[in-house]
Amino acid sequence: MTLLEIGYLSFPVLLVMIFLRAPIGLAMMLCGIGGLYLATGGTNMFLAKLKSETYTTFSSYSLTIIPMFLLMGQFATLSGMSKALFRAAESFLGHRKGGVAMAAVGACAGFGSICGSSLATAATMSRVALPELRQYGYSGGFSTATLAAGGTLGILIPPSVILVIYAILTEQNIAKLFLAAFVPGLLAALGYMLTISVYVRLYPDSAGVREPVPMSERLRALVDVWPVILVFGLVVGGIYRGWFTPTEGAAVGAAGTGILALLSGNLTWKVFIESIIATATSTAMIFFIVLGAGFYNSFLALSQLPQELSSWVVGLGLSPWMVLTLVLAFYLVFGCLMDSLSMILLTIPIFFPVISVLDFGMTPEHVAIWFGILVLIVVEVGLITPPVGMNLFIINAMDRTTPMTETYKAVMWFVTSDILRVVVLVLFPAITLFLLP
């Protein structure tokens, strides 16, 4: 059996292990080690790889940005920023038809700008917004679907942990990726608000209306969100302006949100220790998946599968746009079955070489950044797509009274909004790239 045949065979083996509920990191590691063993015909090669890959992965300076962003999200949750964001958005939008749901989406966008995690954004904002939505007569399925969709903004609006992983895998500039994600992130929030507006007009009984808030109260609520603006401006603005590297910016953000949480009175010593443990747990999970992907990708590189796949696709004579469409369709389908981080780590080393050799009329760097944002969006759709949308299960755990089927029905409206946004960004790459220098 040739190396290339072993590479092809590794995919069904990996998928079987995943469907048998093996942890994705472990599945990729075993496939990688097994492939290296078969490819080299002995133990020396993969034992040496076990030592070197582990060291190079966990000693990577670029990866240190991940625990810093995760810790920033933990402190942001404690500091009361999520509640201040929702109150400010609700004071301006709550009196409109569907306004409280729009406010929840706006607050998710704001919280995502200092969190970087979809699941954390969904869980945190549901605790704040779900009682308000139910109080003002919003139906259960519509409320949970809104919060699940809003939570996806946590990985799209910078800073984003997934974008950091993509940047490391494709050797792109993290600051430029953050900048490119900004406008698509705003479009996502506006698209969700438009979806809410359409939904409540088609189903008037699904949402109530609250009384308008006086302008003085609106202004006070707006002042309360200054910590979010300060942290976001300092982290993202500082990275873009070159004041510090992305890793240093993440450390500054974590320190800043920690100080704000301390000043709010919510950060006790016990809570601080719990935040550190929660951050360490999430970091260990991500790093183990990265390590498993490192072994598997090393084996794929040895088998020459990515290069052969690129040559095969080019030889088909398909237009670059058709190839891109097929790749994005693949992400949409498999995003329903796998989590976003695993999808990125498993597929980018295979698909990125294919996309990078195609001619889209742009520079290679712009193609890489544009493709990264598109992949991030379609992977984000998988977080709210049945049957395995992780955000749907997070929200369902927060509201046991709402049947999952009701959430499924309502969330498809938001999935439609996401797909339309992907089409627009594919047809008009300048929307993603025009902020880049």
HELIX and SHEET records of a PDB file:
HELIX    1   1 LEU A    3  PHE A   19  1                                  17    
HELIX    2   2 ILE A   24  THR A   40  1                                  17    
HELIX    3   3 ASN A   44  PHE A   58  1                                  15    
HELIX    4   4 SER A   62  THR A   64  5                                   3    
HELIX    5   5 ILE A   65  LEU A   78  1                                  14    
HELIX    6   6 MET A   81  LEU A   93  1                                  13    
HELIX    7   7 GLY A   99  CYS A  115  1                                  17    
HELIX    8   8 SER A  118  GLN A  135  1                                  18    
HELIX    9   9 GLY A  140  GLY A  151  1                                  12    
HELIX   10  10 LEU A  153  LEU A  156  1                                   4    
HELIX   11  11 VAL A  161  THR A  170  1                                  10    
HELIX   12  12 ILE A  174  LEU A  202  1                                  29    
HELIX   13  13 PRO A  204  SER A  206  5                                   3    
HELIX   14  14 MET A  215  VAL A  223  1                                   9    
HELIX   15  15 TRP A  226  PHE A  232  1                                   7    
HELIX   16  16 GLY A  233  GLY A  237  3                                   5    
HELIX   17  17 GLY A  238  ARG A  241  1                                   4    
HELIX   18  18 PRO A  246  LEU A  263  1                                  18    
HELIX   19  19 TRP A  269  SER A  303  1                                  35    
HELIX   20  20 LEU A  305  LEU A  316  1                                  12    
HELIX   21  21 PRO A  320  PHE A  334  1                                  15    
HELIX   22  22 SER A  340  SER A  356  1                                  17    
HELIX   23  23 PRO A  364  GLY A  382  1                                  19    
HELIX   24  24 MET A  390  MET A  398  1                                   9    
HELIX   25  25 MET A  404  LEU A  427  1                                  24    
HELIX   26  26 ALA A  430  LEU A  433  1                                   4    
END                                                                             
